[in-house]
Amino acid sequence: MGENARVRFLSREWLDHLRTLMSAAAPAAGALSVHQRVTGGPDGDVEYTLRLADGRITLEPGGVGASPADVDLTSDYETAAAISQGLLSPAAAFAGGRLRVGGSVSVLVTHQDALAELGTLLAGAAGVTTY
């Protein structure tokens, strides 16, 4: 991606940019899958699934499909954008009822180190994202 290139939040290009940022990661965590659904965006609802397995991270656009996720996260566009920009923590969004969590919440706790590592990798994405 060029120095001045910008990508629109939740677009295919944005997901591709996240894939590029995550390509160098090799999380030590076991298997984990997180399905994210963002409602009410400028282009409608967006869904994608993040999977950590065998030291690799993949990001799949669309719904969970045939392979269910361990955790399901649902929020509106404004909440997802605020989390992405670092203006709102996922914990605060959850506590405020703005982020719904389904599935195995204990899996998130078990993999918190890998998720923190992933968060560090993705921290720069907001700088090239338009919201």
C-alpha positions, 0 to 999 in steps of 0.5 A: 500500500502506498504511503498516502493510500487510504482504505475505507473501514470495513471495505474489501480493501480494508480487509485485504490491508488487515490480512497484509498486516497480519501476514507476518504474525505467528501467534503461539495460541491454539485454535481460535475463531472470532466472527464479527458482525457490524450493522448499519454501516454506509454499505450495510452490514458487514461480517468477517471471521478471524481465525488463529490456528497452527501459528497462522492468522486468516481473515475471511469475509462474509458470515461464519458459513459451514465452520462456526466460530468460537466467539461471535461479536456484534456491534453497530458501525459507530461502535466498531469504528470507535474501537478500531480507532482506539477511542473505545475499548472492547471491554467498555463497549461490552459494559455499555451494551454496545458490543454483544458477545456470544459463544465461548467467552472463556476462549477470549480469556484463554487467548488474550495474549495472542489477541493483544499481539494481534491488536499491536499488529493492527494498531497502525491500520486506523492511520490509513483508514477512512471512517 
